[in-house]
Amino acid sequence: MGVWQKGQAGLCFLGLLMALTFVSWVSSPAQAQQEITGKDGAPMVLVPAGEFTMGNNEGSDDEKPPHRISLDAYYLDKYEVTVGQYAKFLKARGVNSPPMWTTMDQPLHQKRPVVNVDWADATSYCEWADKRLPTEAEWEKAARGTDGRIYPWGNDPPNTLRANYGQEKWNNHTALLPVGQLKDGRSPYGIYDLAGNVWEWVSDWYDPDYYAASPPQNPKGPENGKYRVLRGGSWDLAPEQLRSTRRDFNLPLSPSYESPSYRNFNSGFRCAKNSGPTPSGGMAYSGEPTPLPPVPDDYADKHMPAGWWMDPKVIEEGRQVYSMEGCRSCHKDGQPVKSGGGLRDQKSTHRFSDSYWFWRVAEGVPKTTMKAWKSYLSEEQIWQVIAFIHQFSHGGKPSEHTDYKP
């Protein structure tokens, strides 16, 4: 590649990175999913401020009475905390691992939810990630939205496309599904696995009569108690037990790390985070990067072929395709360009999921110069180009990419 070509490719690359991170909230629908990336690298979804009905007259006694609750805006992890994420926490903090950790911490299980953690373990992880456990009210709103639905997906009964339930044995962690597998089970806010897979710890103490005295604004549960609340059901329950209003509880602390008494194969967690002040434009802000727009369903299952992020041959092929074909979307033949050497945008690109990368490169970005590359590149070529751009943004060194949208 000559000097002119390098300069042209560099400027095109800058345009592509700018286009990839371009977000037009003015033209986005009101229900567009807003996401940030947590300190632990996990995507978090904004649950807007407002009221919802908590509880259920048709449920157990501790789900009654239904009552109106108003919550401030907050973020909730899009997926349950995984074994892979928890392994990073253990390494960073140097704390004891949960029972059966050797069985859990295998390559096959890295994207399955971590289990065998008690309430204190979950709280410690969330604090390490600059987050917190959600309140019981926050969890329920994230699961059922504002329309009073029975399950995260609506009122239709559970099936295996919506939730993981009805398994008989833990089977060395294989009864659990990797997080984010069941699109049909998403909540109104696009949050996965809020029914089944694992019970999830929340911050509240358990009181079966709390709803009768709950404050209407941002309730945080009783001031003290014996048990902490778990929500969402798990892989070993019957389908009728997956209601979003169902409550369970357990002791928050195990007697010791050697005792599994209060750590179970069916209990995990996800974290929450306060939302910052809302500017006049209405977009929530929390000091994080600008939220990315949601990936359309047509592209949600796109994934980089195994091993391609780090494959020098794939990256070189991507460079050639990019320099020969990609720049045609930005420049006319012979147009003078300035050098684009030294461009780096690792801080932005690390938070793009595989599906986001593919969608933006394939379809282009409205209101930018980036056109739809799918019209003249094959799917294989698009992945090659993405691998090249990714290593370019990481200082020209091949870098593995962690995709939290399995």
GUMI-993328 format. One record per residue (C-alpha): residue number from 1; residue in three letters; x, y, z. Coordinates in steps of 0.02 Angstrom, whole numbers, plus 50000, padded with zeros to 5 digits. Layout:
BEGIN
+------+------+-------+-------+-------+
: resi : resn :     x :     y :     z :
+------+------+-------+-------+-------+
:  NUM :  ALA :     X :     Y :     Z :
...
+------+------+-------+-------+-------+
This chain:
BEGIN
+------+------+-------+-------+-------+
: resi : resn :     x :     y :     z :
+------+------+-------+-------+-------+
:    1 :  MET : 50000 : 50000 : 50000 :
:    2 :  GLY : 50074 : 50168 : 49948 :
:    3 :  VAL : 50083 : 50326 : 50053 :
:    4 :  TRP : 49929 : 50400 : 49968 :
:    5 :  GLN : 49833 : 50238 : 49996 :
:    6 :  LYS : 49885 : 50230 : 50179 :
:    7 :  GLY : 49827 : 50407 : 50205 :
:    8 :  GLN : 49663 : 50373 : 50118 :
:    9 :  ALA : 49634 : 50214 : 50219 :
:   10 :  GLY : 49677 : 50306 : 50379 :
:   11 :  LEU : 49553 : 50445 : 50347 :
:   12 :  CYS : 49420 : 50319 : 50297 :
:   13 :  PHE : 49458 : 50224 : 50456 :
:   14 :  LEU : 49431 : 50381 : 50560 :
:   15 :  GLY : 49267 : 50409 : 50470 :
:   16 :  LEU : 49213 : 50232 : 50505 :
:   17 :  LEU : 49253 : 50242 : 50691 :
:   18 :  MET : 49161 : 50407 : 50704 :
:   19 :  ALA : 49013 : 50332 : 50612 :
:   20 :  LEU : 49012 : 50176 : 50718 :
:   21 :  THR : 48996 : 50279 : 50876 :
:   22 :  PHE : 48870 : 50402 : 50802 :
:   23 :  VAL : 48704 : 50402 : 50894 :
:   24 :  SER : 48555 : 50508 : 50846 :
:   25 :  TRP : 48436 : 50503 : 50994 :
:   26 :  VAL : 48325 : 50634 : 50916 :
:   27 :  SER : 48274 : 50514 : 50779 :
:   28 :  SER : 48273 : 50359 : 50891 :
:   29 :  PRO : 48105 : 50292 : 50950 :
:   30 :  ALA : 48058 : 50331 : 51130 :
:   31 :  GLN : 48075 : 50148 : 51175 :
:   32 :  ALA : 48252 : 50133 : 51107 :
:   33 :  GLN : 48361 : 50033 : 51224 :
:   34 :  GLN : 48498 : 50137 : 51304 :
:   35 :  GLU : 48653 : 50046 : 51362 :
:   36 :  ILE : 48815 : 50082 : 51451 :
:   37 :  THR : 48964 : 49971 : 51487 :
:   38 :  GLY : 49005 : 49936 : 51669 :
:   39 :  LYS : 49179 : 49934 : 51744 :
:   40 :  ASP : 49174 : 49744 : 51730 :
:   41 :  GLY : 49143 : 49757 : 51543 :
:   42 :  ALA : 48962 : 49700 : 51555 :
:   43 :  PRO : 48824 : 49794 : 51462 :
:   44 :  MET : 48693 : 49879 : 51570 :
:   45 :  VAL : 48521 : 49933 : 51512 :
:   46 :  LEU : 48432 : 50092 : 51567 :
:   47 :  VAL : 48265 : 50068 : 51654 :
:   48 :  PRO : 48180 : 50238 : 51644 :
:   49 :  ALA : 48108 : 50329 : 51793 :
:   50 :  GLY : 47922 : 50310 : 51826 :
:   51 :  GLU : 47785 : 50210 : 51909 :
:   52 :  PHE : 47736 : 50028 : 51897 :
:   53 :  THR : 47626 : 49906 : 51993 :
:   54 :  MET : 47722 : 49792 : 52110 :
:   55 :  GLY : 47645 : 49632 : 52175 :
:   56 :  ASN : 47507 : 49516 : 52120 :
:   57 :  ASN : 47336 : 49476 : 52196 :
:   58 :  GLU : 47338 : 49305 : 52112 :
:   59 :  GLY : 47505 : 49253 : 52186 :
:   60 :  SER : 47565 : 49198 : 52356 :
:   61 :  ASP : 47522 : 49295 : 52512 :
:   62 :  ASP : 47690 : 49383 : 52515 :
:   63 :  GLU : 47655 : 49454 : 52340 :
:   64 :  LYS : 47503 : 49548 : 52407 :
:   65 :  PRO : 47438 : 49679 : 52400 :
:   66 :  PRO : 47479 : 49751 : 52228 :
:   67 :  HIS : 47537 : 49930 : 52251 :
:   68 :  ARG : 47600 : 50074 : 52146 :
:   69 :  ILE : 47786 : 50112 : 52160 :
:   70 :  SER : 47885 : 50256 : 52085 :
:   71 :  LEU : 48069 : 50228 : 52047 :
:   72 :  ASP : 48208 : 50341 : 51990 :
:   73 :  ALA : 48299 : 50289 : 51831 :
:   74 :  TYR : 48435 : 50157 : 51851 :
:   75 :  TYR : 48539 : 50036 : 51751 :
:   76 :  LEU : 48531 : 49847 : 51767 :
:   77 :  ASP : 48651 : 49717 : 51697 :
:   78 :  LYS : 48583 : 49651 : 51534 :
:   79 :  TYR : 48641 : 49476 : 51580 :
:   80 :  GLU : 48671 : 49378 : 51739 :
:   81 :  VAL : 48851 : 49387 : 51803 :
:   82 :  THR : 48948 : 49248 : 51719 :
:   83 :  VAL : 49081 : 49127 : 51776 :
:   84 :  GLY : 49207 : 49219 : 51667 :
:   85 :  GLN : 49167 : 49386 : 51746 :
:   86 :  TYR : 49172 : 49314 : 51921 :
:   87 :  ALA : 49341 : 49235 : 51886 :
:   88 :  LYS : 49412 : 49409 : 51849 :
:   89 :  PHE : 49341 : 49472 : 52013 :
:   90 :  LEU : 49419 : 49328 : 52111 :
:   91 :  LYS : 49588 : 49362 : 52029 :
:   92 :  ALA : 49578 : 49549 : 52061 :
:   93 :  ARG : 49520 : 49535 : 52241 :
:   94 :  GLY : 49613 : 49377 : 52292 :
:   95 :  VAL : 49462 : 49313 : 52387 :
:   96 :  ASN : 49403 : 49134 : 52412 :
:   97 :  SER : 49313 : 49051 : 52269 :
:   98 :  PRO : 49140 : 48973 : 52290 :
:   99 :  PRO : 49114 : 48786 : 52319 :
:  100 :  MET : 49132 : 48681 : 52161 :
:  101 :  TRP : 49230 : 48822 : 52078 :
:  102 :  THR : 49348 : 48702 : 51989 :
:  103 :  THR : 49197 : 48624 : 51904 :
:  104 :  MET : 49123 : 48793 : 51858 :
:  105 :  ASP : 49283 : 48878 : 51800 :
:  106 :  GLN : 49302 : 48782 : 51637 :
:  107 :  PRO : 49309 : 48851 : 51459 :
:  108 :  LEU : 49138 : 48774 : 51423 :
:  109 :  HIS : 49058 : 48871 : 51565 :
:  110 :  GLN : 49133 : 49046 : 51551 :
:  111 :  LYS : 48970 : 49123 : 51487 :
:  112 :  ARG : 48856 : 49026 : 51602 :
:  113 :  PRO : 48796 : 49117 : 51758 :
:  114 :  VAL : 48901 : 49097 : 51913 :
:  115 :  VAL : 48812 : 49002 : 52054 :
:  116 :  ASN : 48854 : 48942 : 52229 :
:  117 :  VAL : 48870 : 49124 : 52284 :
:  118 :  ASP : 48784 : 49192 : 52439 :
:  119 :  TRP : 48717 : 49368 : 52461 :
:  120 :  ALA : 48882 : 49432 : 52532 :
:  121 :  ASP : 48979 : 49363 : 52382 :
:  122 :  ALA : 48860 : 49448 : 52261 :
:  123 :  THR : 48870 : 49612 : 52356 :
:  124 :  SER : 49061 : 49608 : 52355 :
:  125 :  TYR : 49067 : 49579 : 52167 :
:  126 :  CYS : 48947 : 49723 : 52131 :
:  127 :  GLU : 49046 : 49840 : 52242 :
:  128 :  TRP : 49208 : 49790 : 52154 :
:  129 :  ALA : 49124 : 49833 : 51988 :
:  130 :  ASP : 49067 : 50004 : 52055 :
:  131 :  LYS : 48888 : 49941 : 52056 :
:  132 :  ARG : 48767 : 49872 : 52184 :
:  133 :  LEU : 48633 : 49739 : 52198 :
:  134 :  PRO : 48463 : 49798 : 52134 :
:  135 :  THR : 48323 : 49827 : 52256 :
:  136 :  GLU : 48177 : 49707 : 52248 :
:  137 :  ALA : 48069 : 49843 : 52169 :
:  138 :  GLU : 48202 : 49882 : 52038 :
:  139 :  TRP : 48217 : 49699 : 51994 :
:  140 :  GLU : 48028 : 49678 : 51974 :
:  141 :  LYS : 48006 : 49832 : 51866 :
:  142 :  ALA : 48149 : 49778 : 51752 :
:  143 :  ALA : 48065 : 49608 : 51734 :
:  144 :  ARG : 47883 : 49656 : 51704 :
:  145 :  GLY : 47886 : 49836 : 51646 :
:  146 :  THR : 47739 : 49951 : 51672 :
:  147 :  ASP : 47597 : 49848 : 51596 :
:  148 :  GLY : 47576 : 49724 : 51738 :
:  149 :  ARG : 47629 : 49572 : 51637 :
:  150 :  ILE : 47650 : 49403 : 51722 :
:  151 :  TYR : 47818 : 49357 : 51645 :
:  152 :  PRO : 47957 : 49461 : 51567 :
:  153 :  TRP : 47897 : 49421 : 51390 :
:  154 :  GLY : 47711 : 49446 : 51425 :
:  155 :  ASN : 47567 : 49339 : 51489 :
:  156 :  ASP : 47590 : 49182 : 51385 :
:  157 :  PRO : 47653 : 49031 : 51483 :
:  158 :  PRO : 47838 : 48987 : 51486 :
:  159 :  ASN : 47918 : 48877 : 51355 :
:  160 :  THR : 48097 : 48828 : 51320 :
:  161 :  LEU : 48120 : 48970 : 51196 :
:  162 :  ARG : 48083 : 49095 : 51335 :
:  163 :  ALA : 48161 : 49024 : 51493 :
:  164 :  ASN : 48274 : 48887 : 51559 :
:  165 :  TYR : 48174 : 48786 : 51686 :
:  166 :  GLY : 48118 : 48610 : 51730 :
:  167 :  GLN : 48291 : 48531 : 51733 :
:  168 :  GLU : 48313 : 48390 : 51857 :
:  169 :  LYS : 48500 : 48392 : 51893 :
:  170 :  TRP : 48638 : 48522 : 51898 :
:  171 :  ASN : 48748 : 48406 : 51793 :
:  172 :  ASN : 48910 : 48495 : 51834 :
:  173 :  HIS : 48845 : 48665 : 51779 :
:  174 :  THR : 48772 : 48608 : 51612 :
:  175 :  ALA : 48592 : 48627 : 51671 :
:  176 :  LEU : 48622 : 48814 : 51658 :
:  177 :  LEU : 48616 : 48902 : 51491 :
:  178 :  PRO : 48748 : 49028 : 51439 :
:  179 :  VAL : 48676 : 49201 : 51470 :
:  180 :  GLY : 48580 : 49291 : 51334 :
:  181 :  GLN : 48527 : 49139 : 51233 :
:  182 :  LEU : 48338 : 49161 : 51242 :
:  183 :  LYS : 48284 : 49314 : 51143 :
:  184 :  ASP : 48100 : 49269 : 51160 :
:  185 :  GLY : 48115 : 49285 : 51349 :
:  186 :  ARG : 48179 : 49464 : 51355 :
:  187 :  SER : 48094 : 49590 : 51468 :
:  188 :  PRO : 48014 : 49751 : 51401 :
:  189 :  TYR : 48185 : 49834 : 51421 :
:  190 :  GLY : 48281 : 49701 : 51324 :
:  191 :  ILE : 48353 : 49617 : 51480 :
:  192 :  TYR : 48386 : 49430 : 51471 :
:  193 :  ASP : 48354 : 49283 : 51588 :
:  194 :  LEU : 48244 : 49369 : 51717 :
:  195 :  ALA : 48142 : 49209 : 51722 :
:  196 :  GLY : 48231 : 49045 : 51752 :
:  197 :  ASN : 48414 : 48997 : 51734 :
:  198 :  VAL : 48463 : 49056 : 51910 :
:  199 :  TRP : 48381 : 49140 : 52058 :
:  200 :  GLU : 48453 : 49315 : 52078 :
:  201 :  TRP : 48499 : 49397 : 52243 :
:  202 :  VAL : 48431 : 49573 : 52272 :
:  203 :  SER : 48478 : 49694 : 52410 :
:  204 :  ASP : 48320 : 49686 : 52517 :
:  205 :  TRP : 48289 : 49596 : 52680 :
:  206 :  TYR : 48139 : 49481 : 52666 :
:  207 :  ASP : 47977 : 49520 : 52756 :
:  208 :  PRO : 47818 : 49431 : 52697 :
:  209 :  ASP : 47713 : 49580 : 52754 :
:  210 :  TYR : 47822 : 49720 : 52687 :
:  211 :  TYR : 47710 : 49765 : 52539 :
:  212 :  ALA : 47572 : 49826 : 52655 :
:  213 :  ALA : 47689 : 49958 : 52727 :
:  214 :  SER : 47805 : 49991 : 52580 :
:  215 :  PRO : 47843 : 50174 : 52542 :
:  216 :  PRO : 47784 : 50227 : 52369 :
:  217 :  GLN : 47950 : 50304 : 52316 :
:  218 :  ASN : 48110 : 50202 : 52290 :
:  219 :  PRO : 48077 : 50069 : 52423 :
:  220 :  LYS : 48231 : 49981 : 52488 :
:  221 :  GLY : 48149 : 49847 : 52594 :
:  222 :  PRO : 48147 : 49822 : 52782 :
:  223 :  GLU : 48287 : 49894 : 52887 :
:  224 :  ASN : 48337 : 49723 : 52953 :
:  225 :  GLY : 48288 : 49541 : 52950 :
:  226 :  LYS : 48351 : 49363 : 52946 :
:  227 :  TYR : 48339 : 49322 : 52760 :
:  228 :  ARG : 48379 : 49412 : 52598 :
:  229 :  VAL : 48267 : 49407 : 52444 :
:  230 :  LEU : 48297 : 49307 : 52285 :
:  231 :  ARG : 48201 : 49337 : 52124 :
:  232 :  GLY : 48169 : 49260 : 51953 :
:  233 :  GLY : 48160 : 49072 : 51976 :
:  234 :  SER : 48289 : 48948 : 51914 :
:  235 :  TRP : 48332 : 48802 : 51802 :
:  236 :  ASP : 48255 : 48674 : 51920 :
:  237 :  LEU : 48081 : 48750 : 51944 :
:  238 :  ALA : 47911 : 48712 : 51870 :
:  239 :  PRO : 47849 : 48840 : 51740 :
:  240 :  GLU : 47713 : 48913 : 51852 :
:  241 :  GLN : 47849 : 48967 : 51975 :
:  242 :  LEU : 47931 : 49089 : 51853 :
:  243 :  ARG : 47811 : 49234 : 51882 :
:  244 :  SER : 47899 : 49403 : 51891 :
:  245 :  THR : 47811 : 49442 : 52055 :
:  246 :  ARG : 47864 : 49280 : 52144 :
:  247 :  ARG : 47975 : 49303 : 52296 :
:  248 :  ASP : 48098 : 49184 : 52376 :
:  249 :  PHE : 48226 : 49206 : 52514 :
:  250 :  ASN : 48379 : 49129 : 52595 :
:  251 :  LEU : 48505 : 49166 : 52731 :
:  252 :  PRO : 48628 : 49295 : 52665 :
:  253 :  LEU : 48788 : 49220 : 52737 :
:  254 :  SER : 48859 : 49044 : 52737 :
:  255 :  PRO : 48939 : 48983 : 52899 :
:  256 :  SER : 49104 : 48962 : 52805 :
:  257 :  TYR : 49170 : 48945 : 52630 :
:  258 :  GLU : 49182 : 48758 : 52659 :
:  259 :  SER : 48996 : 48749 : 52696 :
:  260 :  PRO : 48878 : 48752 : 52546 :
:  261 :  SER : 48725 : 48769 : 52659 :
:  262 :  TYR : 48672 : 48940 : 52595 :
:  263 :  ARG : 48757 : 48932 : 52426 :
:  264 :  ASN : 48657 : 48839 : 52297 :
:  265 :  PHE : 48679 : 48775 : 52121 :
:  266 :  ASN : 48526 : 48878 : 52072 :
:  267 :  SER : 48572 : 49050 : 52144 :
:  268 :  GLY : 48668 : 49189 : 52057 :
:  269 :  PHE : 48646 : 49375 : 52031 :
:  270 :  ARG : 48661 : 49529 : 51922 :
:  271 :  CYS : 48706 : 49708 : 51971 :
:  272 :  ALA : 48625 : 49879 : 51960 :
:  273 :  LYS : 48693 : 50056 : 51951 :
:  274 :  ASN : 48616 : 50225 : 51987 :
:  275 :  SER : 48578 : 50334 : 51837 :
:  276 :  GLY : 48648 : 50509 : 51839 :
:  277 :  PRO : 48550 : 50670 : 51813 :
:  278 :  THR : 48444 : 50682 : 51657 :
:  279 :  PRO : 48487 : 50832 : 51545 :
:  280 :  SER : 48351 : 50934 : 51461 :
:  281 :  GLY : 48366 : 50826 : 51306 :
:  282 :  GLY : 48299 : 50680 : 51407 :
:  283 :  MET : 48445 : 50559 : 51386 :
:  284 :  ALA : 48504 : 50479 : 51547 :
:  285 :  TYR : 48685 : 50514 : 51590 :
:  286 :  SER : 48796 : 50426 : 51715 :
:  287 :  GLY : 48971 : 50481 : 51668 :
:  288 :  GLU : 48986 : 50333 : 51549 :
:  289 :  PRO : 49013 : 50333 : 51360 :
:  290 :  THR : 48865 : 50382 : 51252 :
:  291 :  PRO : 48743 : 50235 : 51249 :
:  292 :  LEU : 48744 : 50136 : 51087 :
:  293 :  PRO : 48583 : 50107 : 50991 :
:  294 :  PRO : 48507 : 49932 : 51001 :
:  295 :  VAL : 48556 : 49805 : 50869 :
:  296 :  PRO : 48409 : 49755 : 50757 :
:  297 :  ASP : 48347 : 49578 : 50777 :
:  298 :  ASP : 48407 : 49534 : 50601 :
:  299 :  TYR : 48586 : 49556 : 50660 :
:  300 :  ALA : 48572 : 49506 : 50843 :
:  301 :  ASP : 48643 : 49331 : 50814 :
:  302 :  LYS : 48794 : 49382 : 50709 :
:  303 :  HIS : 48961 : 49326 : 50783 :
:  304 :  MET : 49141 : 49334 : 50728 :
:  305 :  PRO : 49198 : 49160 : 50671 :
:  306 :  ALA : 49300 : 49073 : 50805 :
:  307 :  GLY : 49481 : 49127 : 50811 :
:  308 :  TRP : 49466 : 49266 : 50682 :
:  309 :  TRP : 49497 : 49413 : 50801 :
:  310 :  MET : 49679 : 49357 : 50824 :
:  311 :  ASP : 49714 : 49273 : 50657 :
:  312 :  PRO : 49851 : 49370 : 50562 :
:  313 :  LYS : 49794 : 49298 : 50396 :
:  314 :  VAL : 49615 : 49356 : 50424 :
:  315 :  ILE : 49675 : 49528 : 50478 :
:  316 :  GLU : 49787 : 49546 : 50325 :
:  317 :  GLU : 49645 : 49494 : 50210 :
:  318 :  GLY : 49536 : 49622 : 50296 :
:  319 :  ARG : 49667 : 49756 : 50269 :
:  320 :  GLN : 49673 : 49718 : 50084 :
:  321 :  VAL : 49485 : 49717 : 50065 :
:  322 :  TYR : 49472 : 49878 : 50164 :
:  323 :  SER : 49604 : 49971 : 50063 :
:  324 :  MET : 49536 : 49911 : 49896 :
:  325 :  GLU : 49349 : 49916 : 49926 :
:  326 :  GLY : 49306 : 50003 : 50087 :
:  327 :  CYS : 49369 : 50176 : 50042 :
:  328 :  ARG : 49255 : 50183 : 49891 :
:  329 :  SER : 49111 : 50216 : 50008 :
:  330 :  CYS : 49192 : 50379 : 50065 :
:  331 :  HIS : 49298 : 50449 : 49923 :
:  332 :  LYS : 49291 : 50474 : 49736 :
:  333 :  ASP : 49438 : 50414 : 49635 :
:  334 :  GLY : 49582 : 50536 : 49641 :
:  335 :  GLN : 49514 : 50639 : 49786 :
:  336 :  PRO : 49659 : 50709 : 49889 :
:  337 :  VAL : 49662 : 50655 : 50071 :
:  338 :  LYS : 49768 : 50694 : 50222 :
:  339 :  SER : 49866 : 50565 : 50318 :
:  340 :  GLY : 49768 : 50466 : 50445 :
:  341 :  GLY : 49919 : 50386 : 50530 :
:  342 :  GLY : 49912 : 50352 : 50716 :
:  343 :  LEU : 49723 : 50344 : 50729 :
:  344 :  ARG : 49668 : 50250 : 50885 :
:  345 :  ASP : 49497 : 50226 : 50960 :
:  346 :  GLN : 49516 : 50076 : 51073 :
:  347 :  LYS : 49415 : 50159 : 51211 :
:  348 :  SER : 49260 : 50164 : 51100 :
:  349 :  THR : 49279 : 50004 : 51002 :
:  350 :  HIS : 49305 : 49887 : 51150 :
:  351 :  ARG : 49120 : 49903 : 51194 :
:  352 :  PHE : 49052 : 49853 : 51023 :
:  353 :  SER : 48975 : 49679 : 51024 :
:  354 :  ASP : 49005 : 49566 : 50875 :
:  355 :  SER : 48828 : 49599 : 50815 :
:  356 :  TYR : 48849 : 49788 : 50831 :
:  357 :  TRP : 49010 : 49782 : 50729 :
:  358 :  PHE : 48927 : 49681 : 50591 :
:  359 :  TRP : 48767 : 49784 : 50586 :
:  360 :  ARG : 48858 : 49950 : 50571 :
:  361 :  VAL : 48982 : 49893 : 50439 :
:  362 :  ALA : 48849 : 49799 : 50339 :
:  363 :  GLU : 48711 : 49930 : 50343 :
:  364 :  GLY : 48810 : 50091 : 50360 :
:  365 :  VAL : 48762 : 50233 : 50476 :
:  366 :  PRO : 48625 : 50361 : 50438 :
:  367 :  LYS : 48680 : 50544 : 50428 :
:  368 :  THR : 48862 : 50496 : 50400 :
:  369 :  THR : 48970 : 50459 : 50247 :
:  370 :  MET : 48975 : 50274 : 50289 :
:  371 :  LYS : 48871 : 50179 : 50163 :
:  372 :  ALA : 48807 : 50001 : 50172 :
:  373 :  TRP : 48955 : 49887 : 50136 :
:  374 :  LYS : 48843 : 49733 : 50120 :
:  375 :  SER : 48803 : 49785 : 49942 :
:  376 :  TYR : 48980 : 49746 : 49883 :
:  377 :  LEU : 49062 : 49642 : 50019 :
:  378 :  SER : 49020 : 49462 : 50066 :
:  379 :  GLU : 48987 : 49415 : 50247 :
:  380 :  GLU : 49159 : 49337 : 50257 :
:  381 :  GLN : 49239 : 49497 : 50192 :
:  382 :  ILE : 49142 : 49602 : 50317 :
:  383 :  TRP : 49211 : 49498 : 50461 :
:  384 :  GLN : 49387 : 49513 : 50388 :
:  385 :  VAL : 49369 : 49702 : 50380 :
:  386 :  ILE : 49305 : 49707 : 50559 :
:  387 :  ALA : 49454 : 49604 : 50619 :
:  388 :  PHE : 49572 : 49726 : 50532 :
:  389 :  ILE : 49486 : 49881 : 50603 :
:  390 :  HIS : 49487 : 49805 : 50776 :
:  391 :  GLN : 49674 : 49772 : 50777 :
:  392 :  PHE : 49706 : 49945 : 50701 :
:  393 :  SER : 49609 : 50024 : 50845 :
:  394 :  HIS : 49716 : 49926 : 50969 :
:  395 :  GLY : 49880 : 50001 : 50912 :
:  396 :  GLY : 49906 : 49885 : 50764 :
:  397 :  LYS : 49916 : 49731 : 50876 :
:  398 :  PRO : 49794 : 49585 : 50860 :
:  399 :  SER : 49682 : 49586 : 51012 :
:  400 :  GLU : 49552 : 49463 : 51073 :
:  401 :  HIS : 49378 : 49537 : 51089 :
:  402 :  THR : 49254 : 49495 : 51227 :
:  403 :  ASP : 49077 : 49489 : 51161 :
:  404 :  TYR : 48943 : 49499 : 51296 :
:  405 :  LYS : 48802 : 49462 : 51174 :
:  406 :  PRO : 48819 : 49274 : 51155 :
+------+------+-------+-------+-------+
